[in-house]
């Protein structure tokens, strides 16, 4: 772990608006910055940033935190990685409490720095090297300009077997671990890439971690060459172009996935800078997990139909597991995105705009290739379509596509449904872990339903238990229990509007419960506004507010944390693990803006407090042996309420009544306030 003092120094040196603005366009509104949330799709801004306190909060999805949290959530970094990222930008050095962890991260940084040196050496060789002339000519023929070369830092690996090694002069361990080369039989360093155009690969944070190399026409070896796994590079987990594309991906909530490096460049040229590519491997779940940090829609810009049944099932499962939309760009057959970007960029953009769901794309291919003019052709097409539809895990989605097949193949949809059920009952699919999952196992479904029912009953019991603990006076312990009277129908100002018991009239309790619930909502809003004002002006709040004005609960604890710690950051650090609800309220209050003065917050809080006190006193009197003993206290507080609530009272009189109420509350014994 990193030394706590260094973490605090990084927080203080980081401008959160500068960090977030790299991913989210922000607009100043009053004392806050607002924009569209990068963590969930939305059309109206609900994402708020408090520059002064260094905090963000989304009122839509409730994500919140500081600049470290933001990087962790958006870029998938761990705590140390996020702090290191911010420290590097602030030019701050860090001290580690864990020697092993520090050494591991230091090693990664060393290797990344070495790859960075190689990126620059190869890049300059492509730009000015005499031997790179054919490579520059090839790139021009593919429509890749000098600006593109510089933007993506493309390079050229010369034919010599150790030219990079002699230029960098590093240890054998560094040479191997970086993936830049190997140690040959003679014990000498040898370059991994030779006579290839190089495409540097960066991690999501923009640090270089490896290369992909394309051979020149007529050269030996595979068309594309990727190194094996290294301590900083694993092709099954990295995506080419992500560091350059992630800002656009976050903005649009969509990522375009290609097969080739030049395809990515083509999409950027066509104005769609949200394209990435796999690095010599099929799309994996790790790739999908990585992309879900930035997008909720994946556009496949390759031959999705050739992915095969196993891949298709993975795509469908990923859609369901990660709540993704997987769609397929409507590209012309046999045309690479890179070529289409050069020939007709408008057509490439249209292909993405007209992307269709993955299952729909596969069915279109089946139906387009079928002979739908003859009964035999329609039957065969329906059978192939049913096999494809059966792979989708969602029965509602399956049924929608059955309707389409029914229309095209002129077969009754009920008949197709029966055929689909028979296929499902006689087939089994495989999850990625290799375990068989029988679609027709109704007993497993029954067990799941039973588990959900039990969980639902348990949740209901837990909820009722929580309510009885939070609102003990709302219990109903039996017809003859005194709790049946303690809701003795108070109005929203605490005054009684009727009483049960004896031979008097009885009123139904339901309207009273609704009234209390409505009051509770207003009460929570008042306490929230007061906490917001306290976060915005902590020094001023000391002169006006006190925890005793808040009801027992998270808002009182949150205000108490503000008083207990010298700064909001300290209060957040103290409550993050011990009381996360309080930490969430503090971050939310910091992200909101209030137009209320501290006097307004004090008055409204006092008005709610006096309502609460009167109701508590009256309820206590109902269960007391000598209710008259409470009459003096009740009369005094009712008098204060009259001043606080009256439209005839001056502002000065109301403030004095609030001050007197606060003094009275502070004089009450602990546990009776």
Buried (B, 14 or more C-beta within 10 A) or exposed (E): EBEEEBBEBBBEBBEBBEBBBEBBEBEEEEEBBBBBBBBBBBEEBBBBBBBEBBBBBBBBEEBBBBBBBBBBBBBBBEBBBBBBBBBBBBEBEBEBEEEEEBEBBEBBBBBBEBBBBBBBBBBEBBBEBEBBEBBBEBBEEBBBEEEBBEBBBBBBBBEEBBBBBEEBEBEEEBBBBBBBBBEEEEEEBBBBBBBBBBBBBBBBBEBBBBBBBBBBEEEEEEEBBBBEEBBBBBBBBBBBBBBBBBBBBBBBBBBBBBBBBBBBBBBBBBEBBBBBBBBBEEBBBEBBBBBBBBBBBBBBBBEBBEBEEEEBBBBBBBBEBBEBBBBBBBBEEEBBBBBBBBEBBEBBBEBBEEBBBBBBBBBBBBBEEBEBEEEEBBEBBBBBBBBBBBBBBEEEBBBBBBEBBBEBBEBEBEEBBEBBEEBBEEEEBEEEEEEEEBBBEEEEEEEEEEEEEEEEEEEEEEEEEEEBEEEEEBBEEEEEEEBBBBBBBBBEBBBEEEBBEEEEEEBEBEEBEEBBEEBEEEBBEBBBBBBBBBBBBBEBBEEBBBBBBBBEEBBBBBBBBBBEBEEBBBBBBBBBEEBEEBBBBBBBBBBBBBEBEBBBBBBBBBBBBBBBBBBBBBBBBBEEEEBEEBEEBBEEBBEBBBBBBEEEBEEEEBBBBBBBBBEBBEEEEEEEB
